[in-house]
């Protein structure tokens, strides 16, 4: 079986992926919604930005925090982030091993753009344990993840190839389609479908990486096993959603919390409280 952690890491270290990540800037709608709600809680407190890539989320988090650290396991991503934001602090780092960071230190850990999904199940649980360790009691963990309840067209679907009136553009589209099919064939040994979670290729990178997909109810249970309470789920648009009504959402943002020492619960928005 293909080691998805190793093959994905190789892709994210490559220059084409770094160039692609330089494009987006600013927060996504769900991130804007969540961080606005958390702002009073994390104001001037330490924040950890995992899988920071080229620094898309860095300026907004640094403004809220004043004590910001961005980590990524791809050295070229860190180089690009430092170049784009020379006044902020970035370092190489893997979410599965945060031993170099102090325990119970961060008020917020953000792992955006489904970054947690590009490691295998064992690595994911290890990362959740590490994130919980570095979070202060009552601290928040925000991340997005692919939704296994959502069904996307397969890489080889005929609908993926749409000819153009322009012959050259048709050739480019055909090449893109065939490359996606080749990526799928190469990675097929790593794929699996389970009752709670699956390993699937993802279309946003032309099926060149394998991502962990999990059903929302199972993700809530997985977080509980790792020692978190789940406070809310959000669509990409920032709308609060119920775990039972997510079939139309390719990926979901989760707002989780490390329980405070006194056991109290203070969700930032009671309208989206799960329990």
C-alpha positions as CSV (number, residue, x, y, z in Angstrom):
1,X,0.0,0.0,0.0
2,X,1.2,3.5,-0.9
3,X,2.3,5.6,2.1
4,X,0.0,8.7,1.6
5,X,2.0,10.8,4.1
6,X,5.2,10.3,2.1
7,X,3.7,10.7,-1.3
8,X,1.7,13.8,-0.4
9,X,4.7,15.4,1.3
10,X,6.7,14.9,-1.9
11,X,4.0,16.7,-3.8
12,X,3.9,19.6,-1.4
13,X,7.6,20.1,-1.4
14,X,7.6,20.5,-5.2
15,X,7.9,24.0,-6.8
16,X,4.7,23.8,-8.8
17,X,2.6,23.2,-5.7
18,X,4.4,26.2,-3.9
19,X,3.6,28.4,-6.9
20,X,-0.1,27.3,-6.8
21,X,-0.3,28.2,-3.1
22,X,1.0,31.7,-3.7
23,X,-2.2,32.5,-5.4
24,X,-4.9,32.7,-2.7
25,X,-4.7,35.4,-0.1
26,X,-6.8,36.4,2.9
27,X,-9.2,34.3,5.0
28,X,-11.9,32.1,3.6
29,X,-15.5,33.0,4.7
30,X,-15.7,30.3,7.4
31,X,-12.3,31.4,8.8
32,X,-13.5,35.0,8.9
33,X,-16.7,33.9,10.8
34,X,-14.9,31.7,13.3
35,X,-12.0,34.1,14.0
36,X,-14.4,37.0,14.5
37,X,-16.2,35.0,17.2
38,X,-12.9,33.9,18.8
39,X,-11.2,37.3,18.6
40,X,-11.9,38.4,22.2
41,X,-10.6,35.0,23.5
42,X,-7.4,35.0,21.6
43,X,-6.5,38.7,21.6
44,X,-2.8,39.1,22.3
45,X,-2.4,35.4,23.2
46,X,-0.2,32.9,21.4
47,X,-1.5,31.4,18.1
48,X,-0.2,28.4,16.1
49,X,-0.8,28.3,12.4
50,X,-0.2,24.7,11.2
51,X,0.2,23.8,7.6
52,X,0.7,27.5,6.9
53,X,1.8,27.0,3.3
54,X,2.9,30.3,1.8
55,X,1.2,32.3,4.6
56,X,-2.3,32.9,3.4
57,X,-3.8,33.1,6.9
58,X,-0.7,34.6,8.6
59,X,-1.4,38.4,8.5
60,X,-4.9,38.1,9.9
61,X,-3.9,35.7,12.7
62,X,-0.9,37.8,13.6
63,X,-3.1,40.9,13.9
64,X,-5.4,39.1,16.3
65,X,-2.7,37.5,18.3
66,X,0.5,39.5,18.5
67,X,2.3,36.2,19.3
68,X,2.1,34.3,16.0
69,X,4.0,31.2,14.8
70,X,3.4,29.5,11.4
71,X,4.6,25.9,10.8
72,X,4.7,23.8,7.6
73,X,6.5,20.5,6.8
74,X,7.5,21.7,3.3
75,X,10.7,23.8,3.5
76,X,9.8,25.6,0.2
77,X,6.5,26.6,1.6
78,X,8.2,28.1,4.6
79,X,10.7,30.0,2.4
80,X,7.8,31.5,0.4
81,X,5.9,32.5,3.6
82,X,9.0,34.2,5.0
83,X,9.5,36.1,1.7
84,X,5.9,37.2,1.6
85,X,5.8,38.1,5.3
86,X,9.3,38.9,6.5
87,X,8.0,40.5,9.8
88,X,6.3,37.3,11.0
89,X,7.7,34.1,12.5
90,X,7.7,30.8,10.5
91,X,9.5,27.5,11.0
92,X,9.6,24.0,9.6
93,X,7.4,21.7,11.6
94,X,5.2,18.6,11.4
95,X,1.9,18.4,13.2
96,X,2.6,14.8,14.3
97,X,5.6,15.9,16.3
98,X,5.4,19.3,18.1
99,X,7.8,18.3,20.9
100,X,9.8,21.5,20.3
101,X,6.8,23.6,21.4
102,X,5.8,24.1,25.0
103,X,2.7,22.4,26.5
104,X,-0.5,24.3,27.2
105,X,0.8,27.4,25.5
106,X,-1.4,28.4,22.6
107,X,-4.9,29.9,22.8
108,X,-5.7,28.8,19.3
109,X,-4.3,26.3,16.8
110,X,-5.5,26.6,13.2
111,X,-5.0,23.9,10.6
112,X,-6.7,25.3,7.5
113,X,-7.3,24.1,3.9
114,X,-7.8,20.5,4.9
115,X,-4.1,20.2,5.9
116,X,-4.9,17.6,8.5
117,X,-6.2,15.3,5.7
118,X,-2.9,14.7,4.0
119,X,-1.6,12.3,6.6
120,X,-2.8,8.8,7.3
121,X,-5.2,7.8,10.2
122,X,-2.4,6.9,12.6
123,X,-0.6,10.2,11.9
124,X,-3.9,12.1,12.2
125,X,-4.5,10.7,15.7
126,X,-0.9,11.5,16.7
127,X,-1.4,15.1,15.4
128,X,-4.6,15.5,17.3
129,X,-2.8,14.4,20.5
130,X,0.1,16.9,19.9
131,X,-2.3,19.7,19.2
132,X,-4.2,19.0,22.4
133,X,-0.9,19.0,24.3
134,X,0.2,22.4,23.1
135,X,-3.2,24.0,23.5
136,X,-3.9,25.9,26.8
137,X,-6.8,24.6,28.8
138,X,-9.9,26.1,27.2
139,X,-8.0,26.7,24.0
140,X,-9.6,26.3,20.6
141,X,-8.6,24.1,17.6
142,X,-10.0,25.1,14.2
143,X,-9.5,23.0,11.1
144,X,-11.2,21.9,7.9
145,X,-11.6,18.4,6.6
146,X,-12.9,16.6,3.5
147,X,-16.4,15.2,4.0
148,X,-16.8,11.5,3.3
149,X,-20.6,12.0,3.0
150,X,-20.1,14.1,-0.1
151,X,-19.9,12.2,-3.4
152,X,-17.7,13.8,-6.1
153,X,-17.3,12.6,-9.8
154,X,-14.3,10.2,-10.2
155,X,-11.2,11.3,-12.0
156,X,-12.1,9.3,-15.1
157,X,-15.7,10.7,-15.3
158,X,-16.4,11.7,-18.9
159,X,-18.0,14.9,-17.6
160,X,-14.6,16.2,-16.6
161,X,-13.5,16.6,-20.2
162,X,-15.3,19.4,-22.0
163,X,-14.0,20.2,-25.5
164,X,-13.5,23.9,-26.4
165,X,-14.2,25.6,-29.8
166,X,-10.5,26.5,-29.6
167,X,-8.5,23.3,-30.7
168,X,-5.4,24.3,-28.7
169,X,-7.5,24.8,-25.6
170,X,-9.2,21.4,-26.2
171,X,-5.7,19.8,-26.3
172,X,-4.8,21.5,-23.0
173,X,-8.0,20.3,-21.4
174,X,-7.5,16.8,-22.7
175,X,-4.0,16.7,-21.3
176,X,-5.3,17.9,-17.9
177,X,-8.0,15.2,-18.0
178,X,-5.5,12.4,-18.9
179,X,-3.0,13.5,-16.3
180,X,-5.7,13.3,-13.7
181,X,-6.5,9.8,-14.8
182,X,-2.8,8.8,-14.6
183,X,-2.5,10.3,-11.1
184,X,-5.5,8.2,-10.1
185,X,-4.1,5.0,-11.5
186,X,-0.8,5.7,-9.7
187,X,-2.4,6.3,-6.3
188,X,-5.2,3.8,-6.6
189,X,-3.4,1.2,-4.3
190,X,-3.6,3.7,-1.4
191,X,-7.3,4.3,-1.7
192,X,-9.8,2.8,0.7
193,X,-13.5,3.2,1.6
194,X,-14.6,2.6,5.2
195,X,-17.7,3.1,7.2
196,X,-16.4,6.1,9.1
197,X,-13.5,7.5,7.0
198,X,-12.0,6.9,3.6
199,X,-8.8,7.7,1.6
200,X,-9.6,9.3,-1.8
201,X,-7.8,11.3,-4.4
202,X,-9.0,15.0,-4.5
203,X,-9.9,16.9,-7.6
204,X,-8.6,20.4,-6.6
205,X,-5.1,19.2,-7.2
206,X,-6.0,17.2,-10.3
207,X,-6.1,14.0,-8.3
208,X,-2.4,14.1,-7.5
209,X,-2.7,13.7,-3.7
210,X,-4.7,11.3,-1.5
211,X,-6.8,12.9,1.3
212,X,-8.5,11.6,4.4
213,X,-12.3,12.0,4.2
214,X,-14.4,11.5,7.2
215,X,-18.2,11.7,8.0
216,X,-19.0,14.6,10.3
217,X,-20.5,12.4,13.0
218,X,-17.4,10.3,12.9
219,X,-15.2,13.4,13.1
220,X,-17.0,14.6,16.2
221,X,-16.4,11.2,17.8
222,X,-12.7,11.2,16.7
223,X,-12.2,14.6,18.3
224,X,-13.9,13.3,21.5
225,X,-11.5,10.3,21.6
226,X,-8.6,12.7,21.2
227,X,-9.8,14.8,24.2
228,X,-11.7,17.7,22.5
229,X,-15.2,18.9,22.6
230,X,-16.7,19.9,19.3
231,X,-18.4,23.3,19.6
232,X,-19.6,23.9,16.0
233,X,-19.4,22.9,12.3
234,X,-19.4,25.4,9.5
235,X,-19.7,25.3,5.7
236,X,-17.0,27.0,3.6
237,X,-19.4,30.0,3.3
238,X,-19.4,30.5,7.1
239,X,-22.9,29.1,7.7
240,X,-23.3,26.9,10.8
241,X,-24.4,23.4,9.9
242,X,-25.6,20.2,11.5
243,X,-23.5,17.1,11.2
244,X,-26.6,15.2,9.9
245,X,-27.1,17.7,7.0
246,X,-23.8,17.9,5.2
247,X,-24.1,15.7,2.1
248,X,-23.8,18.7,-0.2
249,X,-20.6,20.0,1.4
250,X,-17.3,18.8,0.0
251,X,-15.5,19.9,3.1
252,X,-16.3,21.3,6.5
253,X,-14.8,23.5,9.2
254,X,-14.7,22.3,12.7
255,X,-14.5,24.4,15.9
256,X,-13.1,22.2,18.7
257,X,-12.0,23.0,22.2
258,X,-9.7,21.6,24.8
259,X,-11.7,21.5,28.0
260,X,-10.8,24.1,30.6
261,X,-9.7,22.9,34.0
262,X,-13.0,24.0,35.5
263,X,-15.0,22.0,33.0
264,X,-17.0,25.1,31.8
265,X,-18.2,25.5,28.2
266,X,-18.4,28.8,26.5
267,X,-19.1,28.3,22.7
268,X,-18.6,31.6,20.8
269,X,-21.9,31.3,19.1
270,X,-24.8,29.5,20.9
271,X,-26.8,29.3,17.7
272,X,-24.3,26.8,16.3
273,X,-23.8,24.8,19.6
274,X,-23.8,21.1,19.0
275,X,-24.7,20.0,22.5
